[in-house]
Amino acid sequence: MAGKFTRIALSAAVLGTLITSAPVLASGSSGGASRGGGGFSTQQARDPLDAAYSRGKKRFKKQITCKTCEHKDGVKGKDAARSVALQVQTGDFNLTDNERQDVLVYIFRRYRL
């Protein structure tokens, strides 16, 4: 029962953080005058969750599963991923708040927690 509660609490925390930060992530402006040529941009807007996943994956590999890191052999399975997610939330790794959110997005999507 405690595991189920932890999973729900982690999911709620990540989802709440992402919902409140999504407008900030998507609020960039693109000045047409500075990009010569004018007209419409051919780039499509990137999903904030996809961007967070990519950043989280890089940070996860760099600070959690690197050759000299605590989890140098990788994170195998949902139980190990859940344990790492708890460590991330409690600040066991040297991550900023934004990096922590990105890593949690990566862990939750990658390991389907």
N, CA, C and O atoms as a printed pandas DataFrame, in Angstrom:
     atom_number atom_name residue_name chain_id  residue_number  x_coord  y_coord  z_coord
0              1         N          MET        A               1    0.825   -1.196    0.000
1              2        CA          MET        A               1    0.000    0.000    0.000
2              3         C          MET        A               1    0.862    1.251    0.000
3              4         O          MET        A               1    0.535    2.236   -0.661
4              5         N          ALA        A               2    1.979    1.212    0.751
5              6        CA          ALA        A               2    2.859    2.380    0.795
6              7         C          ALA        A               2    3.458    2.663   -0.569
7              8         O          ALA        A               2    3.630    3.823   -0.945
8              9         N          GLY        A               3    3.783    1.597   -1.326
9             10        CA          GLY        A               3    4.341    1.775   -2.667
10            11         C          GLY        A               3    3.353    2.444   -3.606
11            12         O          GLY        A               3    3.727    3.295   -4.412
12            13         N          LYS        A               4    2.088    2.054   -3.498
13            14        CA          LYS        A               4    1.060    2.648   -4.349
14            15         C          LYS        A               4    0.869    4.122   -4.008
15            16         O          LYS        A               4    0.708    4.954   -4.901
16            17         N          PHE        A               5    0.887    4.444   -2.716
17            18        CA          PHE        A               5    0.754    5.840   -2.302
18            19         C          PHE        A               5    1.932    6.660   -2.804
19            20         O          PHE        A               5    1.753    7.773   -3.299
20            21         N          THR        A               6    3.131    6.115   -2.677
21            22        CA          THR        A               6    4.331    6.820   -3.134
22            23         C          THR        A               6    4.240    7.083   -4.632
23            24         O          THR        A               6    4.571    8.174   -5.097
24            25         N          ARG        A               7    3.797    6.096   -5.375
25            26        CA          ARG        A               7    3.664    6.239   -6.825
26            27         C          ARG        A               7    2.662    7.334   -7.178
27            28         O          ARG        A               7    2.907    8.153   -8.064
28            29         N          ILE        A               8    1.556    7.337   -6.488
29            30        CA          ILE        A               8    0.523    8.353   -6.741
30            31         C          ILE        A               8    1.046    9.732   -6.356
31            32         O          ILE        A               8    0.836   10.704   -7.080
32            33         N          ALA        A               9    1.727    9.815   -5.218
33            34        CA          ALA        A               9    2.257   11.105   -4.765
34            35         C          ALA        A               9    3.302   11.636   -5.740
35            36         O          ALA        A               9    3.305   12.826   -6.056
36            37         N          LEU        A              10    4.190   10.762   -6.220
37            38        CA          LEU        A              10    5.200   11.183   -7.194
38            39         C          LEU        A              10    4.542   11.658   -8.487
39            40         O          LEU        A              10    4.910   12.693   -9.041
40            41         N          SER        A              11    3.567   10.885   -8.955
41            42        CA          SER        A              11    2.869   11.257  -10.188
42            43         C          SER        A              11    2.174   12.602  -10.051
43            44         O          SER        A              11    2.241   13.439  -10.950
44            45         N          ALA        A              12    1.511   12.803   -8.927
45            46        CA          ALA        A              12    0.794   14.061   -8.706
46            47         C          ALA        A              12    1.765   15.233   -8.632
47            48         O          ALA        A              12    1.486   16.310   -9.158
48            49         N          ALA        A              13    2.898   15.022   -7.981
49            50        CA          ALA        A              13    3.881   16.101   -7.858
50            51         C          ALA        A              13    4.447   16.490   -9.211
51            52         O          ALA        A              13    4.555   17.675   -9.525
52            53         N          VAL        A              14    4.809   15.498  -10.012
53            54        CA          VAL        A              14    5.375   15.779  -11.334
54            55         C          VAL        A              14    4.325   16.432  -12.225
55            56         O          VAL        A              14    4.610   17.426  -12.893
56            57         N          LEU        A              15    3.125   15.885  -12.240
57            58        CA          LEU        A              15    2.069   16.437  -13.090
58            59         C          LEU        A              15    1.739   17.869  -12.696
59            60         O          LEU        A              15    1.591   18.730  -13.563
60            61         N          GLY        A              16    1.623   18.132  -11.404
61            62        CA          GLY        A              16    1.320   19.490  -10.948
62            63         C          GLY        A              16    2.397   20.478  -11.332
63            64         O          GLY        A              16    2.105   21.601  -11.744
64            65         N          THR        A              17    3.641   20.061  -11.198
65            66        CA          THR        A              17    4.759   20.926  -11.551
66            67         C          THR        A              17    4.775   21.213  -13.043
67            68         O          THR        A              17    5.014   22.345  -13.464
68            69         N          LEU        A              18    4.520   20.185  -13.838
69            70        CA          LEU        A              18    4.546   20.371  -15.284
70            71         C          LEU        A              18    3.397   21.252  -15.771
71            72         O          LEU        A              18    3.570   22.066  -16.678
72            73         N          ILE        A              19    2.248   21.087  -15.173
73            74        CA          ILE        A              19    1.101   21.890  -15.587
74            75         C          ILE        A              19    1.358   23.370  -15.286
75            76         O          ILE        A              19    1.022   24.237  -16.092
76            77         N          THR        A              20    1.950   23.653  -14.133
77            78        CA          THR        A              20    2.194   25.048  -13.784
78            79         C          THR        A              20    3.381   25.634  -14.532
79            80         O          THR        A              20    3.451   26.849  -14.712
80            81         N          SER        A              21    4.323   24.792  -14.976
81            82        CA          SER        A              21    5.498   25.330  -15.668
82            83         C          SER        A              21    5.349   25.313  -17.183
83            84         O          SER        A              21    6.132   25.969  -17.870
84            85         N          ALA        A              22    4.382   24.595  -17.728
85            86        CA          ALA        A              22    4.220   24.522  -19.180
86            87         C          ALA        A              22    4.011   25.893  -19.827
87            88         O          ALA        A              22    4.629   26.170  -20.855
88            89         N          PRO        A              23    3.151   26.774  -19.254
89            90        CA          PRO        A              23    2.997   28.092  -19.875
90            91         C          PRO        A              23    4.298   28.893  -19.880
91            92         O          PRO        A              23    4.554   29.653  -20.814
92            93         N          VAL        A              24    5.113   28.729  -18.853
93            94        CA          VAL        A              24    6.389   29.447  -18.795
94            95         C          VAL        A              24    7.322   28.929  -19.872
95            96         O          VAL        A              24    8.006   29.709  -20.535
96            97         N          LEU        A              25    7.353   27.607  -20.049
97            98        CA          LEU        A              25    8.220   27.014  -21.064
98            99         C          LEU        A              25    7.783   27.408  -22.475
99           100         O          LEU        A              25    8.614   27.514  -23.377
100          101         N          ALA        A              26    6.505   27.622  -22.661
101          102        CA          ALA        A              26    5.994   27.915  -23.991
102          103         C          ALA        A              26    5.850   29.404  -24.256
103          104         O          ALA        A              26    5.298   29.789  -25.287
104          105         N          SER        A              27    6.330   30.253  -23.356
105          106        CA          SER        A              27    6.060   31.675  -23.494
106          107         C          SER        A              27    7.161   32.442  -24.224
107          108         O          SER        A              27    7.179   33.672  -24.184
108          109         N          GLY        A              28    8.060   31.751  -24.876
109          110        CA          GLY        A              28    9.115   32.450  -25.614
110          111         C          GLY        A              28    8.534   33.245  -26.767
111          112         O          GLY        A              28    7.473   32.912  -27.294
112          113         N          SER        A              29    9.235   34.293  -27.154
113          114        CA          SER        A              29    8.748   35.078  -28.277
114          115         C          SER        A              29    9.735   34.953  -29.421
115          116         O          SER        A              29   10.929   34.735  -29.212
116          117         N          SER        A              30    9.225   35.093  -30.619
117          118        CA          SER        A              30   10.107   35.052  -31.778
118          119         C          SER        A              30    9.857   36.312  -32.588
119          120         O          SER        A              30    8.833   36.442  -33.259
120          121         N          GLY        A              31   10.775   37.208  -32.520
121          122        CA          GLY        A              31   10.628   38.459  -33.249
122          123         C          GLY        A              31   10.879   38.254  -34.724
123          124         O          GLY        A              31   11.976   37.854  -35.115
124          125         N          GLY        A              32    9.890   38.519  -35.545
125          126        CA          GLY        A              32   10.026   38.322  -36.983
126          127         C          GLY        A              32   11.049   39.244  -37.619
127          128         O          GLY        A              32   11.682   38.878  -38.610
128          129         N          ALA        A              33   11.221   40.443  -37.057
129          130        CA          ALA        A              33   12.132   41.418  -37.655
130          131         C          ALA        A              33   13.586   40.974  -37.561
131          132         O          ALA        A              33   14.387   41.302  -38.436
132          133         N          SER        A              34   13.935   40.239  -36.523
133          134        CA          SER        A              34   15.327   39.860  -36.347
134          135         C          SER        A              34   15.714   38.650  -37.194
135          136         O          SER        A              34   16.899   38.343  -37.325
136          137         N          ARG        A              35   14.745   37.971  -37.759
137          138        CA          ARG        A              35   15.028   36.784  -38.557
138          139         C          ARG        A              35   14.899   37.099  -40.029
139          140         O          ARG        A              35   13.982   36.506  -40.597
140          141         N          GLY        A              36   15.531   37.796  -40.652
141          142        CA          GLY        A              36   15.378   38.186  -42.036
142          143         C          GLY        A              36   14.414   37.341  -42.854
143          144         O          GLY        A              36   14.260   36.147  -42.599
144          145         N          GLY        A              37   13.788   37.936  -43.802
145          146        CA          GLY        A              37   12.901   37.204  -44.696
146          147         C          GLY        A              37   11.443   37.283  -44.323
147          148         O          GLY        A              37   10.588   37.147  -45.198
148          149         N          GLY        A              38   11.126   37.493  -43.088
149          150        CA          GLY        A              38    9.734   37.593  -42.660
150          151         C          GLY        A              38    8.960   36.331  -42.960
151          152         O          GLY        A              38    9.551   35.264  -43.125
152          153         N          GLY        A              39    7.656   36.436  -43.033
153          154        CA          GLY        A              39    6.817   35.285  -43.351
154          155         C          GLY        A              39    6.608   34.383  -42.149
155          156         O          GLY        A              39    6.875   34.745  -41.003
156          157         N          PHE        A              40    6.119   33.198  -42.461
157          158        CA          PHE        A              40    5.810   32.236  -41.410
158          159         C          PHE        A              40    6.997   31.328  -41.132
159          160         O          PHE        A              40    7.766   30.994  -42.034
160          161         N          SER        A              41    7.133   30.942  -39.897
161          162        CA          SER        A              41    8.191   30.018  -39.515
162          163         C          SER        A              41    7.803   28.609  -39.942
163          164         O          SER        A              41    6.634   28.234  -39.853
164          165         N          THR        A              42    8.758   27.838  -40.399
165          166        CA          THR        A              42    8.474   26.461  -40.792
166          167         C          THR        A              42    8.688   25.504  -39.624
167          168         O          THR        A              42    8.382   24.317  -39.737
168          169         N          GLN        A              43    9.209   26.004  -38.504
169          170        CA          GLN        A              43    9.394   25.155  -37.343
170          171         C          GLN        A              43    8.075   24.992  -36.601
171          172         O          GLN        A              43    7.297   25.937  -36.470
172          173         N          GLN        A              44    7.839   23.784  -36.122
173          174        CA          GLN        A              44    6.652   23.553  -35.322
174          175         C          GLN        A              44    7.014   23.703  -33.855
175          176         O          GLN        A              44    8.139   23.419  -33.442
176          177         N          ALA        A              45    6.047   24.152  -33.083
177          178        CA          ALA        A              45    6.273   24.300  -31.645
178          179         C          ALA        A              45    6.557   22.931  -31.037
179          180         O          ALA        A              45    5.909   21.942  -31.378
180          181         N          ARG        A              46    7.526   22.887  -30.138
181          182        CA          ARG        A              46    7.891   21.628  -29.502
182          183         C          ARG        A              46    7.071   21.446  -28.229
183          184         O          ARG        A              46    6.893   22.380  -27.448
184          185         N          ASP        A              47    6.587   20.252  -28.041
185          186        CA          ASP        A              47    5.826   19.916  -26.850
186          187         C          ASP        A              47    6.719   20.080  -25.619
187          188         O          ASP        A              47    7.806   19.504  -25.577
188          189         N          PRO        A              48    6.291   20.847  -24.621
189          190        CA          PRO        A              48    7.116   21.058  -23.423
190          191         C          PRO        A              48    7.485   19.756  -22.711
191          192         O          PRO        A              48    8.575   19.652  -22.147
192          193         N          LEU        A              49    6.595   18.765  -22.730
193          194        CA          LEU        A              49    6.917   17.485  -22.100
194          195         C          LEU        A              49    8.024   16.755  -22.852
195          196         O          LEU        A              49    8.880   16.120  -22.236
196          197         N          ASP        A              50    8.009   16.841  -24.187
197          198        CA          ASP        A              50    9.070   16.213  -24.979
198          199         C          ASP        A              50   10.408   16.890  -24.707
199          200         O          ASP        A              50   11.441   16.226  -24.611
200          201         N          ALA        A              51   10.383   18.202  -24.587
201          202        CA          ALA        A              51   11.612   18.942  -24.298
202          203         C          ALA        A              51   12.125   18.577  -22.905
203          204         O          ALA        A              51   13.325   18.376  -22.719
204          205         N          ALA        A              52   11.228   18.492  -21.932
205          206        CA          ALA        A              52   11.622   18.116  -20.569
206          207         C          ALA        A              52   12.174   16.694  -20.545
207          208         O          ALA        A              52   13.139   16.417  -19.834
208          209         N          TYR        A              53   11.570   15.796  -21.312
209          210        CA          TYR        A              53   12.044   14.409  -21.399
210          211         C          TYR        A              53   13.475   14.375  -21.935
211          212         O          TYR        A              53   14.324   13.675  -21.385
212          213         N          SER        A              54   13.744   15.118  -22.992
213          214        CA          SER        A              54   15.083   15.136  -23.593
214          215         C          SER        A              54   16.120   15.705  -22.623
215          216         O          SER        A              54   17.206   15.147  -22.469
216          217         N          ARG        A              55   15.780   16.809  -21.978
217          218        CA          ARG        A              55   16.704   17.398  -21.000
218          219         C          ARG        A              55   16.918   16.457  -19.822
219          220         O          ARG        A              55   18.036   16.313  -19.328
220          221         N          GLY        A              56   15.847   15.822  -19.378
221          222        CA          GLY        A              56   15.934   14.894  -18.254
222          223         C          GLY        A              56   16.782   13.675  -18.570
223          224         O          GLY        A              56   17.527   13.187  -17.720
224          225         N          LYS        A              57   16.665   13.184  -19.801
225          226        CA          LYS        A              57   17.460   12.030  -20.220
226          227         C          LYS        A              57   18.949   12.366  -20.193
227          228         O          LYS        A              57   19.759   11.568  -19.721
228          229         N          LYS        A              58   19.307   13.533  -20.693
229          230        CA          LYS        A              58   20.710   13.961  -20.686
230          231         C          LYS        A              58   21.227   14.109  -19.267
231          232         O          LYS        A              58   22.321   13.642  -18.949
232          233         N          ARG        A              59   20.444   14.757  -18.412
233          234        CA          ARG        A              59   20.855   14.980  -17.029
234          235         C          ARG        A              59   20.940   13.652  -16.275
235          236         O          ARG        A              59   21.852   13.451  -15.472
236          237         N          PHE        A              60   20.000   12.752  -16.529
237          238        CA          PHE        A              60   19.980   11.425  -15.905
238          239         C          PHE        A              60   21.269   10.673  -16.229
239          240         O          PHE        A              60   21.898   10.089  -15.347
240          241         N          LYS        A              61   21.650   10.696  -17.499
241          242        CA          LYS        A              61   22.873   10.002  -17.910
242          243         C          LYS        A              61   24.124   10.677  -17.362
243          244         O          LYS        A              61   25.107   10.010  -17.040
244          245         N          LYS        A              62   24.085   11.991  -17.259
245          246        CA          LYS        A              62   25.264   12.736  -16.831
246          247         C          LYS        A              62   25.479   12.691  -15.315
247          248         O          LYS        A              62   26.622   12.659  -14.860
248          249         N          GLN        A              63   24.396   12.689  -14.527
249          250        CA          GLN        A              63   24.545   12.812  -13.086
250          251         C          GLN        A              63   24.047   11.626  -12.266
251          252         O          GLN        A              63   24.237   11.591  -11.051
252          253         N          ILE        A              64   23.411   10.659  -12.919
253          254        CA          ILE        A              64   22.877    9.539  -12.146
254          255         C          ILE        A              64   23.458    8.202  -12.605
255          256         O          ILE        A              64   23.721    7.325  -11.782
256          257         N          THR        A              65   23.661    8.041  -13.916
257          258        CA          THR        A              65   24.160    6.756  -14.422
258          259         C          THR        A              65   25.507    6.875  -15.133
259          260         O          THR        A              65   25.842    6.017  -15.950
260          261         N          CYS        A              66   26.281    7.912  -14.845
261          262        CA          CYS        A              66   27.601    8.053  -15.465
262          263         C          CYS        A              66   28.564    7.002  -14.896
263          264         O          CYS        A              66   28.227    6.308  -13.937
264          265         N          LYS        A              67   29.732    6.889  -15.472
265          266        CA          LYS        A              67   30.692    5.855  -15.065
266          267         C          LYS        A              67   31.147    5.979  -13.622
267          268         O          LYS        A              67   31.525    4.983  -13.007
268          269         N          THR        A              68   31.116    7.183  -13.075
269          270        CA          THR        A              68   31.550    7.385  -11.689
270          271         C          THR        A              68   30.374    7.674  -10.748
271          272         O          THR        A              68   30.582    8.008   -9.581
272          273         N          CYS        A              69   29.164    7.549  -11.243
273          274        CA          CYS        A              69   27.973    7.862  -10.448
274          275         C          CYS        A              69   27.507    6.660   -9.632
275          276         O          CYS        A              69   27.962    5.534   -9.835
276          277         N          GLU        A              70   26.597    6.927   -8.714
277          278        CA          GLU        A              70   26.056    5.895   -7.824
278          279         C          GLU        A              70   25.411    4.739   -8.599
279          280         O          GLU        A              70   25.531    3.582   -8.196
280          281         N          HIS        A              71   24.741    5.041   -9.687
281          282        CA          HIS        A              71   24.029    4.024  -10.480
282          283         C          HIS        A              71   24.748    3.778  -11.804
283          284         O          HIS        A              71   24.129    3.777  -12.868
284          285         N          LYS        A              72   26.068    3.569  -11.725
285          286        CA          LYS        A              72   26.879    3.425  -12.937
286          287         C          LYS        A              72   26.491    2.209  -13.778
287          288         O          LYS        A              72   26.765    2.183  -14.978
288          289         N          ASP        A              73   25.863    1.205  -13.173
289          290        CA          ASP        A              73   25.424    0.027  -13.926
290          291         C          ASP        A              73   24.040    0.221  -14.529
291          292         O          ASP        A              73   23.488   -0.703  -15.127
292          293         N          GLY        A              74   23.487    1.392  -14.380
293          294        CA          GLY        A              74   22.172    1.693  -14.938
294          295         C          GLY        A              74   21.059    1.452  -13.936
295          296         O          GLY        A              74   21.287    0.975  -12.824
296          297         N          VAL        A              75   19.864    1.788  -14.350
297          298        CA          VAL        A              75   18.670    1.601  -13.534
298          299         C          VAL        A              75   17.814    0.578  -14.264
299          300         O          VAL        A              75   17.289    0.839  -15.347
300          301         N          LYS        A              76   17.686   -0.583  -13.653
301          302        CA          LYS        A              76   16.996   -1.684  -14.318
302          303         C          LYS        A              76   15.690   -2.001  -13.592
303          304         O          LYS        A              76   15.700   -2.438  -12.441
304          305         N          GLY        A              77   14.598   -1.782  -14.256
305          306        CA          GLY        A              77   13.298   -2.129  -13.714
306          307         C          GLY        A              77   12.601   -0.988  -12.999
307          308         O          GLY        A              77   13.198    0.029  -12.645
308          309         N          LYS        A              78   11.300   -1.207  -12.802
309          310        CA          LYS        A              78   10.453   -0.177  -12.193
310          311         C          LYS        A              78   10.800    0.084  -10.742
311          312         O          LYS        A              78   10.761    1.229  -10.291
312          313         N          ASP        A              79   11.145   -0.973   -9.997
313          314        CA          ASP        A              79   11.456   -0.771   -8.582
314          315         C          ASP        A              79   12.695    0.103   -8.409
315          316         O          ASP        A              79   12.716    1.006   -7.573
316          317         N          ALA        A              80   13.716   -0.170   -9.197
317          318        CA          ALA        A              80   14.937    0.637   -9.134
318          319         C          ALA        A              80   14.648    2.072   -9.579
319          320         O          ALA        A              80   15.153    3.024   -8.984
320          321         N          ALA        A              81   13.834    2.225  -10.631
321          322        CA          ALA        A              81   13.483    3.562  -11.125
322          323         C          ALA        A              81   12.695    4.334  -10.083
323          324         O          ALA        A              81   12.904    5.534   -9.903
324          325         N          ARG        A              82   11.789    3.650   -9.398
325          326        CA          ARG        A              82   10.999    4.290   -8.350
326          327         C          ARG        A              82   11.915    4.766   -7.219
327          328         O          ARG        A              82   11.733    5.859   -6.682
328          329         N          SER        A              83   12.891    3.944   -6.866
329          330        CA          SER        A              83   13.845    4.304   -5.825
330          331         C          SER        A              83   14.674    5.523   -6.231
331          332         O          SER        A              83   14.899    6.423   -5.421
332          333         N          VAL        A              84   15.124    5.548   -7.481
333          334        CA          VAL        A              84   15.898    6.689   -7.973
334          335         C          VAL        A              84   15.024    7.945   -8.005
335          336         O          VAL        A              84   15.493    9.033   -7.670
336          337         N          ALA        A              85   13.771    7.803   -8.400
337          338        CA          ALA        A              85   12.862    8.953   -8.430
338          339         C          ALA        A              85   12.705    9.545   -7.027
339          340         O          ALA        A              85   12.671   10.764   -6.865
340          341         N          LEU        A              86   12.611    8.687   -6.029
341          342        CA          LEU        A              86   12.518    9.178   -4.651
342          343         C          LEU        A              86   13.802    9.899   -4.246
343          344         O          LEU        A              86   13.755   10.928   -3.573
344          345         N          GLN        A              87   14.948    9.355   -4.660
345          346        CA          GLN        A              87   16.223   10.010   -4.370
346          347         C          GLN        A              87   16.297   11.382   -5.038
347          348         O          GLN        A              87   16.790   12.346   -4.451
348          349         N          VAL        A              88   15.805   11.454   -6.263
349          350        CA          VAL        A              88   15.802   12.731   -6.989
350          351         C          VAL        A              88   14.927   13.735   -6.242
351          352         O          VAL        A              88   15.313   14.888   -6.052
352          353         N          GLN        A              89   13.761   13.289   -5.826
353          354        CA          GLN        A              89   12.843   14.196   -5.124
354          355         C          GLN        A              89   13.402   14.685   -3.794
355          356         O          GLN        A              89   13.178   15.832   -3.408
356          357         N          THR        A              90   14.120   13.829   -3.102
357          358        CA          THR        A              90   14.643   14.214   -1.787
358          359         C          THR        A              90   15.953   14.978   -1.885
359          360         O          THR        A              90   16.497   15.401   -0.864
360          361         N          GLY        A              91   16.469   15.162   -3.094
361          362        CA          GLY        A              91   17.658   15.983   -3.273
362          363         C          GLY        A              91   18.971   15.245   -3.103
363          364         O          GLY        A              91   19.996   15.871   -2.832
364          365         N          ASP        A              92   18.964   13.915   -3.256
365          366        CA          ASP        A              92   20.197   13.141   -3.105
366          367         C          ASP        A              92   21.214   13.449   -4.198
367          368         O          ASP        A              92   22.413   13.254   -3.999
368          369         N          PHE        A              93   20.758   13.917   -5.324
369          370        CA          PHE        A              93   21.653   14.267   -6.424
370          371         C          PHE        A              93   21.735   15.786   -6.507
371          372         O          PHE        A              93   20.795   16.486   -6.131
372          373         N          ASN        A              94   22.834   16.279   -6.988
373          374        CA          ASN        A              94   23.046   17.728   -7.058
374          375         C          ASN        A              94   22.335   18.294   -8.294
375          376         O          ASN        A              94   22.960   18.550   -9.323
376          377         N          LEU        A              95   21.020   18.484   -8.168
377          378        CA          LEU        A              95   20.197   18.966   -9.284
378          379         C          LEU        A              95   19.474   20.246   -8.881
379          380         O          LEU        A              95   19.072   20.409   -7.729
380          381         N          THR        A              96   19.314   21.152   -9.846
381          382        CA          THR        A              96   18.485   22.326   -9.602
382          383         C          THR        A              96   17.021   21.887   -9.636
383          384         O          THR        A              96   16.725   20.750  -10.003
384          385         N          ASP        A              97   16.120   22.763   -9.262
385          386        CA          ASP        A              97   14.694   22.419   -9.293
386          387         C          ASP        A              97   14.243   22.058  -10.704
387          388         O          ASP        A              97   13.502   21.093  -10.889
388          389         N          ASN        A              98   14.683   22.821  -11.695
389          390        CA          ASN        A              98   14.289   22.534  -13.080
390          391         C          ASN        A              98   14.874   21.213  -13.561
391          392         O          ASN        A              98   14.193   20.437  -14.232
392          393         N          GLU        A              99   16.132   20.955  -13.220
393          394        CA          GLU        A              99   16.752   19.683  -13.603
394          395         C          GLU        A              99   16.032   18.522  -12.931
395          396         O          GLU        A              99   15.824   17.476  -13.545
396          397         N          ARG        A             100   15.656   18.706  -11.686
397          398        CA          ARG        A             100   14.933   17.671  -10.939
398          399         C          ARG        A             100   13.602   17.351  -11.630
399          400         O          ARG        A             100   13.242   16.183  -11.779
400          401         N          GLN        A             101   12.884   18.378  -12.045
401          402        CA          GLN        A             101   11.612   18.170  -12.739
402          403         C          GLN        A             101   11.834   17.421  -14.049
403          404         O          GLN        A             101   11.089   16.497  -14.376
404          405         N          ASP        A             102   12.857   17.820  -14.796
405          406        CA          ASP        A             102   13.143   17.181  -16.082
406          407         C          ASP        A             102   13.514   15.712  -15.892
407          408         O          ASP        A             102   13.056   14.854  -16.646
408          409         N          VAL        A             103   14.337   15.422  -14.894
409          410        CA          VAL        A             103   14.747   14.039  -14.630
410          411         C          VAL        A             103   13.534   13.204  -14.222
411          412         O          VAL        A             103   13.408   12.052  -14.638
412          413         N          LEU        A             104   12.650   13.770  -13.417
413          414        CA          LEU        A             104   11.444   13.029  -13.025
414          415         C          LEU        A             104   10.538   12.757  -14.214
415          416         O          LEU        A             104    9.951   11.680  -14.314
416          417         N          VAL        A             105   10.420   13.718  -15.112
417          418        CA          VAL        A             105    9.634   13.486  -16.336
418          419         C          VAL        A             105   10.250   12.322  -17.109
419          420         O          VAL        A             105    9.540   11.424  -17.563
420          421         N          TYR        A             106   11.566   12.345  -17.254
421          422        CA          TYR        A             106   12.244   11.259  -17.974
422          423         C          TYR        A             106   11.995    9.907  -17.298
423          424         O          TYR        A             106   11.621    8.942  -17.963
424          425         N          ILE        A             107   12.199    9.837  -15.989
425          426        CA          ILE        A             107   12.035    8.566  -15.272
426          427         C          ILE        A             107   10.602    8.057  -15.394
427          428         O          ILE        A             107   10.389    6.877  -15.676
428          429         N          PHE        A             108    9.619    8.933  -15.186
429          430        CA          PHE        A             108    8.220    8.502  -15.234
430          431         C          PHE        A             108    7.813    8.027  -16.625
431          432         O          PHE        A             108    7.073    7.051  -16.754
432          433         N          ARG        A             109    8.286    8.702  -17.658
433          434        CA          ARG        A             109    7.925    8.281  -19.016
434          435         C          ARG        A             109    8.726    7.058  -19.448
435          436         O          ARG        A             109    8.174    6.138  -20.051
436          437         N          ARG        A             110   10.008    7.041  -19.147
437          438        CA          ARG        A             110   10.885    5.952  -19.585
438          439         C          ARG        A             110   10.506    4.624  -18.920
439          440         O          ARG        A             110   10.463    3.584  -19.577
440          441         N          TYR        A             111   10.237    4.670  -17.630
441          442        CA          TYR        A             111    9.952    3.437  -16.876
442          443         C          TYR        A             111    8.466    3.221  -16.642
443          444         O          TYR        A             111    8.066    2.295  -15.936
444          445         N          ARG        A             112    7.649    4.083  -17.240
445          446        CA          ARG        A             112    6.177    3.978  -17.152
446          447         C          ARG        A             112    5.682    3.831  -15.705
447          448         O          ARG        A             112    4.921    2.923  -15.372
448          449         N          LEU        A             113    6.139    4.750  -14.877
449          450        CA          LEU        A             113    5.728    4.741  -13.468
450          451         C          LEU        A             113    4.409    5.459  -13.280
451          452         O          LEU        A             113    3.910    5.550  -12.158
